[in-house]
Amino acid sequence: MKSTRRDFIIKTSVASLGMAMMPNYTVLGSSDNGYIVTVKGKIKPSEMGLSLTHEHILVDGSKGATGEIWWDRAAVKKVVLPYLNALKEYGCKTFFEFTPSYIGKDVKLLKELADKTGLNIITNTGYYGANNNKHIPEHAYKESAKQLAARWISDFQNGMQGTTIKPGFIKTAVNPGALSEFHQKLIKAAAYTHLKTGLTITSHTGFAEPALQEIEILKENGVSPSAFIWTHAQKEKDLSMHVKAAEQGAWVSLDNVRKKNAEKYVLKVQNLKNQGYLKRILISHDAGWYTPGEENGGKFRGFTSLFTHLIPGLQEAGFTSDEIKQIMIKNPVEAFTIRVRKFMK
């Protein structure tokens, strides 16, 4: 791809944001430094640097909820590696891979990509209940929240998919509207898992109604909202709901940044900043999506629009370098550093 002078200026400007991360950077509001778990093992929070907090390498729903891994890893890597290597030109160091269990999560593939690129790649445990439970394994309907949590805790303690690779966060997902009894169980299981492991809870949620219910369930089960990330919060049109979640301590994750919508995301970020909640924002692309079975993995969306369009848009709107560093570096560290965060009534 031909590089332009504008590309060079953007890359230089964005990469410089990561230079502010000092080796002794500590987790905001915590009593110790905590740690991060990548597919290659533990790292210090100070090693995260510039981070993308919600992305995908491969997504596959073709086998139902079997969890079968049937694709050619070499073919996937051939397509994906150039996109991951491009991130390093913008100074990106850490990549949170959000593909959940039973929809294409392949921890061996992620480890191979981390080895090839040098990126910190972080995967997850948990179950995905959105899409009317299409990707939920049969045992999840029969087991209690504590039994499900025991499975996810085992992933953290022992490794996943026959490996020693461990998750760095919990990924759940719920349908729009009021939470079903089953989806309430998923959130309770996530709460129990957090209290045993310190893993941050993320939930594919979208709208405010289920998000606020999730926060209440976590509080009822002793988990601070600061351990919860409201994923796809950009779908909620009432921006006062973003503030309502943030004021309780929850993270508001604005995903799916693209070239064509960057200006809208600037407005959502400005809203939270103006209300004093710049420190509760996470932003990413929700991009990638290699699709096994399609030619060359289908239409793969890259991971750079945030750097080429959103960050310049924030700068034009008056955001300072320190404020952008807060969103892209400090907030991910604070959100994902592993430690138990209890809710005190």
N, C-alpha and C positions, 0 to 999 in steps of 0.2 A: 504494500500500500504506500502510495507516494505521501511523503511528509511535507507539510507546509510550514511556513514561518509561524502561523497562528498555532499549529500543533506543537511546535517546539516551545513557544512561549507558555502555552498551557501546561505542557509536561513539566517544564522547569518550575513554574509557579506552584503546581500541585505537589510535585515531589518535594519541594522545599518545606511543605507543611510537616512532613514526617521528621524533619531535622530537629524539631523542638522536643522530641521524646528523649529525655535524659535517662541514663541507665538507672538512676535511683527513683524514677517516677513511681509513686505509690498509689494504691487504689483509693479513690475518694471515699471518705467516710468509713473506712474499714480499720480494724485494729491491727491488721497485718497486711502483708502484700498479697496473700492468696496465690493462686496459680491458674494457668489455663491448660486445658488438655487438647492437644492436636492429635492427628492420626499417627504422628511420629513420637508422641509422648508429651510430657509436661514441659511447659516453658514459663518463664516469668511474665507477668503482665507487661512489663516494660519492653518485652520483645515483640509485642503485637504490632505497634506502629499503626500506619494508615490501614484501615480495615473496611472490608465490604461485609455487611452483617446479615445479608439474606440473598443467597445465590444458589444456582443449581448446576451440576455437571450433566447428569443424566436422569431422565424421568421415564418410567415405564409402567404402564398400568395394564399391559396386555395379558398378564398371567393371573389377573385377579389378586387375591390376597395370599398367594403362595410364597412370595419372597424369592422366587426362582431367579437365579442369575444366569442368563443364557447368551449374553452378547459377547462379541469379540473385543476384549479390552484394548488390543493393539489398534483396532479400527477407531475406537472411541478416542484414544490418546492422540491419534493422527489429526483428528478434527479439533480436539479441545486444546491441545498444548499451545498453539499459536495465540489463542485468546487469553490464556492464563499468562503466558510470557509477556503479552502486551501490557498487562497490569503493572509489571515491574517498572516499566518506563514512566509510570505516573507515581512511583514510590509506594505502591500498595504492597503490604507485607502479609496481610492476614485475610483469609477467605472462609467465611462461614457457609458450609454446604448444607442446604436445608432439605434435601431429598430425604423423606422419611422411610421407615421400614415398610416393606411390602409395596413400594412404588418405585423401586429402582436403586435404593441405597446399596452401594457396593464399596465397602470399606477398603478392600484390597486395591481397587482401582484408585481410590482417593489417595492411598499411601503411595502408590506408584507415581501419581501426578505430583504429589508433594516432593517426592525424591527428585523428580525431573526438574521442577521449577524452583525449588527452594522456598515456596510459599508456605506459610502456616495454614494448613487446611484443617478445619474443625467440623466434625460430624456430630450426629445426634442419636438419642434413643427416644422411645415414645411411640404412640400410635396416632394415625391420621383419620379422624372421624368425619371430616367434611365429605362432600359428595355422597351424602346419605350412607356413610359407613362402607362404601364400596371396597375400601382397602383395609378393612379391619379383619384380622384372623379370627377363625371360629372360636378359639378358646377365650377371646376377650369378652364375649357375650356371657359366658358362664362364670368367669372368675370375678372375684371382688376387686375393689380398688386396691386393697392392700396386696392381693395376689399379683395384680398387674404391676404394681410398684416393685414387687420383689423381682420380677423379670427385668425391669429397667435398672434396678439397683445392681443386679448381677452383671448387666452389660457394663456398668461403670466399674465394677470391682474386678471382673474377669475378662472382659473383652466380648466382641460381637462376631458373628458369622464365622465361628471357628478360628478366630484370630485373637491376638492380645490387644487389638486396636480398640480403644475406648471412646465413648462419647464425651463431648465437651459441653453439651446442653441437652435439654429435653425439648422435643418437638411434638406438639399435639395439634389438633385441628377440629373445629366444630362448624355446624351449619349456621346460617343466618337465623335470626329470631331467638326466642327463648330457648334456653338449653334443654335438650331432652334429658331424660333420666340417665341414659347411657353416656351422653357427653358430660354430664355432671360427674359421672364416675371417672371418666378420663382425667378431668381436672383434679379430682381428689387424688387419683393415683399419682399425678404429677406433683401434687403437694407433698404426699408421703415420700416420694422419691427425692424431692428437694431437701426435705428435712434430714434425710439420711446421707445425702451426697453433696449438697451445696450447689448442684447444677441449676442454672437459670432455666426458667420455664418460658418457652415461647409457644404461642398458639395462633395458628391460622384462623383468624376471626372475622376481620373486615369491619362489621358494624358495631355500634356502641352497645346495643342491648345485650348481646352475649358477652362482650368484653367486660362490662360492668358486673355482670353476673359472675364471670370467672374470678374477678378481683374479690368479690364477696365470698365465694367458696374458698379461695385461698386464705383469706383472713380468718374465716371460721375454722380453718384447719391449721391455724398457727403460722401461716407463711406471709411475710411482708409483701405488699404489692411491688416493692423495689426488686423482687425476684421474678417479676412477670413482664413479658414483652407482648404488647398488643400488636400482633402482626397484621399487615394490610390495613392499618388504620386510615390510610388515605381514602378508603371507600366510604368512610363516614363523612357526609356532607355538612353536618352540624359541627363546626370546629370547636364549639364550646364543650363538646364531649371529649375532645382531645385534652382540653384543659382539665376537665373533671377527673380524667384518669391520671393525668400527670400530677395533679395536686395531691393525689393519694400516694404518689411515689412510683406509679407504674411507668414503664417505658412505652413511648408512642413510636411505633415503627412505620415509616413511610416507605413502602417498597414499590417496585415497578417503575422506577425512574427511566424515562426514555428521552430522546432528543425532542420529540414533539410535545411532551408534557412538562418539561423542566420548569417553565414559568409558573405553572400551577403549584408545583412543589415548593417553589420559593415562597409563595403566599402562605402555604401551610406552615412552613418553618417560621416565617415572620410572625404568624399568629401566636405560636407557642413562645417565641422569643419575647414578644411584646407583653405576654402574660407572666414572664419570669421563669419559663420552663425550658430554656435552651438546653439545660443539662439533663433533660428527659427524652431527647430526640435520637432516634436511629434512622439512617437512610440507606437504601440499597436499590438494586435493579430488579431482583427476582428474575434474573436473566439466565441464559444458557439453554438448557433443555435439549440435549442430545436425545433423539428418539430412536431406540433400537428398532430395526425392521424397515426404517425409511432410508432412502438413498442418502448416503453420507450423513446419516443421523438427522435428516430433515433440516428445517430452517433454524440454525443456531444463532441466538442473539448474544452479542458480545457484552463485555462488562465495563465499558469506558464512558458511557453517556453521562454518568455522574460527574466525571472529571472534565469532560469536554463541554458540557452544557450547564449542569446544575451548579457546580462550584463557581464558574464564571458568572452565572446568574445571581448567585448569592453575593459575590463581590460587587457586582453592579448595583445591587440593592443596598449596599452599605455595610455588609457583614465584614468584620475585621478578620485578619488572619487568625487571631486567637479564638474568635468565635467559631471559625470553620474547623480549627484544630479541636475545639471542644466537641463538635459533632462527630468528626471523622476519626479522632484518635482517643480522646479521653472518655467520651461516652461509651464506646464499645468496651473499653477496658473495665469501666465501672459496671457495665451491664453484665458482662460475661465472666468476670473473675469468679472462680469457684469458691464459695463460702456460704454457709447457712445464714439466711436472713429471716428472722422470726418476727411475727406480728405480735405485739404486746397490746392486749386490750386495755 
